[in-house]
Every structure is written in structure tokens, then in C-alpha cells.
Amino acid sequence: MKSNCRETLASRIHSNLGKKALAFMLSLIVLVILLLTMSIIGLTIVFLFKRGFLHQQQDPTFLGPILLLIISSTVVGTTLTAILSRIPLKPLRRVVSACNKVADGDFSVRLPITPIDEFNMFAKSFNRMAEELGSLEILRSDFVNNFSHEFKTPIASLRGFAKILRNSNLTEEERNEYLDIIISESDRLTELATNVLTLTTLENLNIVSPKTTFDLSEQVRRSVLMLESKWSNKHLSMIIDLDDFSYSGSEDLLNQVWINLIDNAIKFSSDHGKIKIKLKPCEEGIIFKIIDNGSGMDEESQKHIFDKFYQGDKSHSTEGNGLGLAIVNKIVTLHQGQILIESELDIGTTFTVILPV
């Protein structure tokens, strides 16, 4: 991801840089030609003046000042050309230096604002790209760190309980308990790997293909029944209010949306709580709502709830790896829809999915 972003931004930078470099080089060439032209004209005038003056005055002592004037004019012209030629190239050298720093991984570099309007446009574009690259680098680093943590924890648990099982003095009850933990951690690793692969696949998609027309309300009903054991164990009341709709989209992907959202509501609902599920028409198309009266979440959690590996439960006491809602958000986006969240601590949470028809 990092290399692709760098290549894309590098091509944009080099394209703009090429145009600015061409403008600066043309300005430099015009300046040099102008200075050389003025020098030639001046030397020609001096030469003609010298010839005429000597012809009239016949005074060879005047040759010395004329030669001194010619040498002085040449030195001054050359010096001015060397100094002035560096002025239009100074912003270009800044750009080249900034590009090299970005290529080396320093995304904090910024181009200064100058009185030149055209260069200001390029500087703002470059600064924005550098800022975006820095944000992507932070996301990439966070993803690697979180993934490593989520993967390392169950592996350490598996290793620890496997070593305990080597103890021959364990009772049958203890052995079964530890085996259940190993099986649970293995399932957790499998789910994590599956979700990571799913999310990686979705991030590389730009369109949903193939699309099929299916009964959306029936799909939601099946998702509720699929999770019946979970909400029955917590004695939750499921209030279902679904209008009949046929929808054209990815049936498999949307099925993951409903399962993830319903499972998430069950997970954070208290025993004997209520979950309301609605599927209704709206101006934008079809609206799906799932409302629970669980623990809710604060504003900070709501801002990051769709981030990869983010978990509002800092203690990680609940099941999950923080990828479910990231997958949901990506699937809804692929269907040109949107997902909204409303939540209050100790009151509950409402997820709203709007799908265009």
C-alpha cells in the first residue's frame, strides 16, 4: 500500500514539477538571452564609438579606458547573469529537496508559500499530498501494530495451555477445560485471518460484481435466525419490523453486513435486553436500522468505530478483533450506500444503513 501511494503521488509530483521546471527554465533562458543581447549591443556601441573617436581624435592614449570599460562590462554582465540565474531556480531546488525527503519517508516536509501565485498552487498541492502520505503511513503502522497484537495474543495463549497439557497430573476436567480454551483461541485465529483476508479483498474492489436480485427482507430474517443461539442465551427480545424488498447487489457481501451488525448488537446488549430491527423505504432508497439498549459508546469511540482493529472495549473482555464494522462500512460503501451511528453511554446504540435503489 505504501509503495503504491508513493508511486501515485510521485507521478503527480513529477508531472507538476515538470511543468514548473519548464517554466523556470524558459524564464532563465529568456533572462540569459536578454543579458547577452544587452552585452553584445553595449560592446558593439563601445567598439563603434572607439573606432570613430580614435579616427577623429587620433589619440592612442584613449585605448586603455576603452579596454577597461569592455572588461568591466564583461565581468559585470557575467556576474549579474550568474546571480540572477539562481533566483528563478531557487524554488525549484526547494521542490527537488522536498521530493527527495518524501521519497526517503519524511512526510513532515512542507513547501513554503511565496509571492509567486503559480508556485503557491503547486506548494499547496504538494503539502496536501505530503500530509495524506503521512496519514496513510500512520494508518499502515497502526494496522501492522494492531494486527501483530491481535495475532500474538491467541498464539501465546495456545502455546501456554499446550505446555500445561503436557502435565500428566491434570484431572480430566482440567484437561477438557484447557482443550476448550485452545479450541476457542484457534477459532479466534481463524476468524481473524478470515476477516483480514476479506477486508484486504474488499479494499481492492471498486465495484460490486456480480450483482443479483434477491429478497432483502428474507436475507435479514435468515441472519436473525442464524444468530438465534446467541440472543437466546442472553434472553434478548428481538423486535422485527421488515417490509418486503427485492434488491440488486452482492447477496454474499450484504449478508455479512446484517450478520455483523446483529452480532454486534447482541454482543453489547445486557441480558434480558431488547433489539429492534427495521427495514423500511426512504427517499434515498432502503433504510435498515438496528437498535439496542446496551452499553452504548462515547463520542471518541463513535469517531473510530469503523477503523480497522478499533475496539471500544479497551479491556478486550468481549469477543471480536475490531474488523467486523470496518468490513461492514466497506461493503456498504461499495453499494454506494452509507452507514450512520447514534449512541449514548448506558442507553444504547443505533446503526442505520441506507442503500440506494
Salt bridges, closest charged atoms under 4 A:
GLU132 OE2 - ARG128 NE 3.37
GLU137 OE2 - LYS2 NZ 3.64
GLU137 OE2 - ARG140 NH2 3.00
GLU150 OE1 - ARG188 NH2 3.56
GLU150 OE2 - HIS316 ND1 4.00
GLU185 OE1 - ARG188 NH1 3.66
GLU203 OE2 - LYS308 NZ 3.13
GLU218 OE1 - ARG221 NH1 3.59
ASP241 OD1 - LYS280 NZ 2.98
ASP243 OD1 - LYS280 NZ 3.17
ASP244 OD1 - ARG221 NH2 3.63
GLU251 OE2 - ARG222 NH2 3.66
ASP263 OD1 - LYS230 NZ 2.80
GLU300 OE2 - HIS304 NE2 2.92
ASP307 OD2 - HIS304 ND1 2.95
